[in-house]
Amino acid sequence: MMEYLLTGTLCSELSRPETIFCPSLRGLSAAQADLAFLMPRMDHNRTLRETQRGGDWAAILASDPFGSEAAIFRQLTEMGYLGITNWPSSILLDGALRQSMSTIPASPESEYAYLARAQTAGLKAMAFFRSLDQARSALEAGLKTLVLHPGILNTEDTNANEMLLGSLSRLVDALREDQRRPIILAYTSVWHECRLSLRNLPVDGFVCLEAAP
């Protein structure tokens, strides 16, 4: 079973599992982390490319319009990162907000294209997704390692969360039928597990958020 730690703090290579460094998550709770895309707290990508291997992976803001992609990919490689992923991400945006943000561009599809270009530049890539359509878009872009995010949880409705878990399980089953045979991970945290038993999903591993209390 694969296991990754998503964290906003610098990691020791010897004391942790494979890590994904996401500096803008530092100090955020699990619920706040879902809003990180709309809460710019620093020059996220600059912090990544100036930090010597904060983790094995860099969680990159793929919609950042500033800076050269080629330079960022080169700098991350020089800093010792092995791969990147699209977090914070636009996958949780809905409705008019998603439509307005797509002009930046900030959309799942633009993020997947960004990750595909990172692969071409020699980095590994994993793609966060929320829906079957998003997963298929990622696969069409040539991305094989996918991270299922459960979406914004209804913290007050246990029945709704149980129904959501069933829906997520069916989504994973549908992806298992895809001939491109993706590696499917699930995003979770201690907070998520208290509300939704995501570790019961039939996936290949987990990305576990290290969140503030």
N, C-alpha and C positions, 0 to 999 in steps of 0.2 A: 504494500500500500504506500503510495507516494504521499509525502507530507512536506508542505512549505509553510513558512512563518512569514506573514505580512506584518511589517513593523515600521514605526517611524523613528526607531532608535538604531544607532550603529551596532553592528553585530560582530561578535567574535566568531571566526570561521570554525573554531574547534569546539565551542560550547553549545551550538544551536543546530537545528536541522537546516536544510536549504532555506535561505532567507530571501525575501523580496523587500528591498529598502524603499520606503515611501515617506520621504521626509515631512510632507504636509499632514500626515496622520499623527504626528507626535502630539500627545496630550489630549487626543480626541477619544470620546467613548465610541463604542461600536455603532450606536445609533447616529452619532454625529459623523462618523466616517462615511456613511452613505451619502452625506451632503457635501463631502469634501470638494466635489467638482464645482459646486457653486459657492465655495468659501475660500477664495484665494487668500492664502496666509503668507506666502513667500514666493520668490522666484523658484518654483519647484524644480524645473528642469536644470536651472543653473546650479542649484544645490546638489543635484545628482551628479552632474558632470564635474563638479569640483570636489567631490567626496571620494576618497580612495576606497573602492569596494565596500560600500556600506552594507552590502549583502551580495549574494550570488547573482541576484536579479535586480534590475532597476524598474520600479513602477513609475512609468513616464506619463506626463500629461501630453497625449498625442495631438491635442487640438491647439497647443501653444503656437501662435503664428510667428513667434520671434525666433531667430536663430536658424542656422543652416542644418537641415537634417543630416547631411553627410558629416558635418563637423560634430554634431551631437553623437552620432553613432561611433565615430572614430574616437571621440573623447571617452565615451563609456567603455569602449574596448580597452583603451589605454589605462583606464582606472581599474581594470580588472573584472568588470562585470561580464557575465556569461550570456545574459539575455535580458529582454525587457517584456513588460506587460502593460496593458492599457488601464492604468488606475492612478488617480481618480478618472472616472469614465462617464460618458454621456449615456450609457446604456439604461440608466434609471430615469431619464427625462421622458416626459409624456406630453401629448397634446400640443398646445400652442407654443409652449416653452421649447419643446424639442424642435419644432418647425423653425422658430426664430434663431435658435442656436446653430442650426444646420448651415446657416449662411456664413459662419466663421471660417471654415466649416468645423462643426463639432457634432459628429454623428457616429454611431457605431461603425457604419461603413467606412467613413474616413479614417477612423482609428485602426480598423483592420487593414486598410491599405497601407497605413503607416507601419504597422507591425510587419507586413509582408516585405516592405522595403528594407526594414531592419534585418530581416532574414537574409535578403540578398546581400546586405553589407556584412554578413558573417555572424550576426547575433542570433541566439535562439529567441523564440517568441511564444508567449501564451496569451490567449485572448479571453477576456471577461465577456460574458454574455448573459442575457436574462431570458430570452425567448428562443423558440425553435427557429424562427426566421433569422434572428441574429446569429445563431450558431451556424446556420447554413451559409450566411454571408461570410462568416469567418472562414469556413471550409472552402468556399469558392475563392477566397483570397489566398489560399494555400497554407492556412494555419491549421495545425493538427492537434495542438494541446489547448483545450477549452476549459474555462473556469465558470461554472454555473453559479450565478448570484441569485438568491431567492427573492430579491426585490425588497421594497419597504414593508416591514412586518406590521401587522395589526397587533399591537401589544396587549390589547384588551380582549380580543376574541379568540379563545382557544380553538373553537370549532373551525373558524376560518383558517387558522394556521394549520390545522390537521388536514383540511381540504387542500391547502396549498402544498403540503408535503406530498400528497397523492398526485397532484398535478406535476410537481417537479420530478417525481419518480417516473411518470408516464413520458415526460419530456426526455429523460435519460434513455428510457427504453426505445423511443423513436430514433434517437441519435445512434443507438447501438445497431440499428438496421441500415445505417448509412454505409455504403461501400467504401468510403474514404477512411473508415475505422478511426475516428478521433480518440484521443486520450481525454477522458472527461474527469475533471476535478470539481469539487464543490467548495464554495466559499462559506466559512463559518467562523464562529468565535464562541467564547463561553457564554456571552449574552444571547447569541442566536440559539445555542443548544438549550438554554433554559426555556425557550419559547417554541422551538421547532427542532426536532431531532434530526438535523441534517446528516449526522453521521450514520443514519440508517439508509441513506440513499445508496443505490447500487452503482457507485462510481469507482474510479481508479485511485482516488486519493483526495486530499483536502488542502486548501489554502486557508490557514487559520490566522485570523487577525489578532494581533497583540494590542489590546485596547486599554485605554485608561478606565478606571472604575466609574 
